[in-house]
Amino acid sequence: MLAWMRSSGLLLEDKNFILVTDGVFDCNHWLQHQCKLSKIEYPRWTNSFSNIKKKHFMYAVRTRKSDRSSFTISEMTKRLEIEMDGQLHRALDDAKTIVKIMKGIRGRRPGFPFNTNATYRPDWTLRFFDD
């Protein structure tokens, strides 16, 4: 993973990296579900992560859509004039697109911090709009 991160322009030291996701759903639901399915322990290094939606919100000077929802990956790429790779909601394709979003933000705001801004919650449950 580290070699791929370096080749994507994320010049990091071997032990200095952060997981960046497209929202809390990725860690609090999908990664948790995959770990259970694979019968492996949830990795501790994912307890704190960076939510690209929150980072985009900070980059875009706290702009929100009229319904106050976060921008989607598709909307962030359009706002940053970035082309998406592959198919939306495919893990590797989304990961590559998130890296492009990070690069797009850093290209416009050098030194923009991609630090942790979200926390894994093992008791988190998926809630639907009518709940």
Sine and cosine of phi, psi and omega as CSV:
sin_phi,cos_phi,sin_psi,cos_psi,sin_omega,cos_omega
0.00,0.00,-0.65,0.76,-0.03,-1.00
-0.90,0.44,-0.62,0.78,0.03,-1.00
-0.89,0.46,-0.67,0.74,0.03,-1.00
-0.90,0.43,-0.65,0.76,0.02,-1.00
-0.89,0.46,-0.68,0.73,0.02,-1.00
-0.90,0.43,-0.70,0.72,-0.03,-1.00
-0.92,0.38,-0.29,0.96,0.03,-1.00
-1.00,-0.05,0.16,0.99,0.07,-1.00
1.00,0.03,0.18,0.98,0.04,-1.00
-0.99,-0.15,0.99,0.14,-0.11,-0.99
-0.94,0.34,1.00,-0.08,-0.07,-1.00
-0.86,-0.51,0.45,-0.89,0.15,-0.99
-0.97,0.25,0.34,-0.94,-0.09,-1.00
-0.81,0.58,-0.52,0.85,-0.05,-1.00
-0.90,-0.44,0.33,0.94,-0.04,-1.00
-0.85,-0.53,0.99,0.11,0.02,-1.00
-0.57,-0.82,0.21,-0.98,-0.02,-1.00
-0.66,-0.75,0.59,-0.81,0.09,-1.00
-0.99,0.14,0.80,-0.60,0.04,-1.00
-0.90,-0.43,0.80,-0.60,-0.06,-1.00
-0.84,-0.54,0.18,-0.98,0.08,-1.00
-0.99,-0.10,0.81,0.58,0.04,-1.00
0.93,-0.36,0.24,-0.97,-0.05,-1.00
-0.92,0.39,-0.37,0.93,-0.02,-1.00
-0.85,0.53,-0.60,0.80,-0.05,-1.00
-0.86,0.51,-0.75,0.66,-0.01,-1.00
-0.99,0.10,-0.70,0.72,-0.10,-0.99
-0.97,0.26,-0.23,0.97,0.05,-1.00
-0.81,-0.58,-0.90,0.43,-0.16,-0.99
-0.92,0.39,-0.74,0.67,0.00,-1.00
-0.91,0.41,-0.65,0.76,0.06,-1.00
-0.87,0.50,-0.72,0.70,0.01,-1.00
-0.89,0.46,-0.70,0.72,-0.01,-1.00
-0.90,0.44,-0.63,0.78,0.03,-1.00
-0.89,0.46,-0.69,0.72,0.03,-1.00
-0.89,0.45,-0.71,0.71,0.00,-1.00
-0.87,0.48,-0.64,0.77,-0.02,-1.00
-1.00,0.07,-0.03,1.00,0.01,-1.00
0.84,0.55,0.71,0.70,0.08,-1.00
-0.82,-0.57,0.40,-0.92,0.00,-1.00
-0.95,0.32,0.60,-0.80,0.05,-1.00
-0.90,0.44,0.81,-0.59,-0.07,-1.00
-0.93,0.37,0.79,-0.61,-0.04,-1.00
-0.87,0.49,-0.51,0.86,-0.05,-1.00
-0.93,0.38,-0.13,0.99,0.06,-1.00
-0.99,-0.15,0.08,1.00,0.00,-1.00
-0.88,0.48,-0.55,0.83,0.11,-0.99
-0.86,-0.51,0.70,-0.72,-0.04,-1.00
-0.52,-0.85,0.09,-1.00,0.01,-1.00
-0.94,-0.34,0.79,-0.61,0.01,-1.00
-1.00,-0.07,0.93,-0.37,-0.07,-1.00
-0.88,0.48,-0.47,0.88,0.03,-1.00
-0.90,0.43,-0.68,0.74,0.04,-1.00
-0.93,0.38,-0.62,0.79,0.01,-1.00
-0.91,0.41,-0.66,0.75,0.04,-1.00
-0.89,0.45,-0.63,0.77,0.04,-1.00
-0.86,0.52,-0.69,0.72,0.02,-1.00
-0.93,0.36,-0.65,0.76,0.02,-1.00
-0.89,0.45,-0.68,0.73,-0.10,-0.99
-0.99,0.11,0.46,0.89,0.02,-1.00
0.76,0.65,0.77,0.64,0.12,-0.99
0.84,0.54,0.61,0.79,0.08,-1.00
-1.00,0.07,0.61,-0.79,0.05,-1.00
-0.74,-0.67,0.31,-0.95,0.09,-1.00
-0.95,0.31,0.28,-0.96,-0.06,-1.00
-0.86,0.51,-0.47,0.88,0.02,-1.00
-1.00,0.03,0.12,0.99,0.05,-1.00
0.93,0.36,0.20,0.98,0.04,-1.00
-0.99,0.11,0.28,-0.96,0.02,-1.00
-0.96,0.27,0.37,-0.93,0.10,-1.00
-0.97,0.25,0.63,-0.78,0.04,-1.00
-0.99,0.17,0.17,-0.99,0.07,-1.00
-0.83,0.56,-0.72,0.69,0.00,-1.00
-0.86,0.52,-0.69,0.72,-0.01,-1.00
-0.93,0.36,-0.63,0.78,0.02,-1.00
-0.90,0.44,-0.66,0.75,0.00,-1.00
-0.91,0.42,-0.63,0.78,0.04,-1.00
-0.90,0.43,-0.70,0.71,-0.01,-1.00
-0.89,0.45,-0.55,0.83,-0.01,-1.00
-1.00,-0.06,0.02,1.00,-0.01,-1.00
0.84,0.54,0.77,0.64,-0.02,-1.00
-0.88,-0.47,0.64,-0.77,0.08,-1.00
-1.00,0.09,0.65,-0.76,0.06,-1.00
-0.98,0.18,0.53,-0.85,0.09,-1.00
-0.99,-0.16,0.70,-0.71,0.15,-0.99
0.91,0.41,-0.53,-0.85,-0.10,-0.99
-0.95,-0.30,0.70,-0.71,0.03,-1.00
-0.87,0.49,0.62,-0.79,0.02,-1.00
0.94,0.33,0.37,0.93,0.19,-0.98
-0.96,-0.28,0.81,-0.58,-0.19,-0.98
-0.74,0.67,-0.82,0.57,-0.05,-1.00
-0.92,0.38,-0.64,0.77,0.04,-1.00
-0.89,0.46,-0.71,0.71,0.03,-1.00
-0.89,0.45,-0.64,0.76,0.01,-1.00
-0.88,0.48,-0.69,0.72,0.02,-1.00
-0.90,0.44,-0.63,0.78,0.01,-1.00
-0.93,0.36,-0.63,0.78,0.05,-1.00
-0.88,0.48,-0.64,0.77,0.06,-1.00
-0.88,0.47,-0.67,0.74,0.04,-1.00
-0.88,0.47,-0.63,0.77,0.04,-1.00
-0.90,0.44,-0.70,0.71,0.03,-1.00
-0.86,0.50,-0.72,0.70,0.02,-1.00
-0.90,0.44,-0.64,0.77,0.02,-1.00
-0.88,0.47,-0.67,0.74,0.04,-1.00
-0.91,0.41,-0.73,0.68,0.00,-1.00
-0.90,0.43,-0.53,0.85,0.04,-1.00
-0.91,0.41,-0.50,0.86,0.01,-1.00
-1.00,-0.06,-0.46,0.89,0.01,-1.00
-0.69,-0.72,0.98,0.18,0.00,-1.00
-0.80,0.60,0.66,-0.76,0.00,-1.00
0.99,0.14,0.05,1.00,0.03,-1.00
-0.84,0.55,0.78,-0.63,-0.10,-0.99
-0.98,0.18,0.76,-0.65,0.14,-0.99
-0.94,-0.34,0.90,0.43,0.02,-1.00
-1.00,-0.06,0.05,-1.00,-0.03,-1.00
-0.93,0.36,0.62,-0.79,0.05,-1.00
-0.56,-0.83,0.23,0.97,0.02,-1.00
-0.52,-0.85,0.40,-0.92,-0.06,-1.00
-0.75,-0.66,0.65,-0.76,0.08,-1.00
-0.92,0.40,0.71,-0.71,0.05,-1.00
-0.81,-0.59,0.97,-0.25,-0.08,-1.00
-0.88,0.47,-0.40,0.92,-0.02,-1.00
-1.00,-0.08,0.10,1.00,-0.02,-1.00
-0.91,0.42,0.68,-0.73,0.04,-1.00
-0.80,-0.59,0.48,-0.87,0.03,-1.00
-0.94,0.33,0.78,-0.63,0.05,-1.00
-0.89,-0.45,0.71,-0.71,0.04,-1.00
-1.00,-0.10,0.24,-0.97,-0.10,-0.99
-0.87,0.50,-0.48,0.87,-0.05,-1.00
-1.00,-0.08,0.11,0.99,0.02,-1.00
-0.99,0.14,0.00,0.00,0.00,0.00
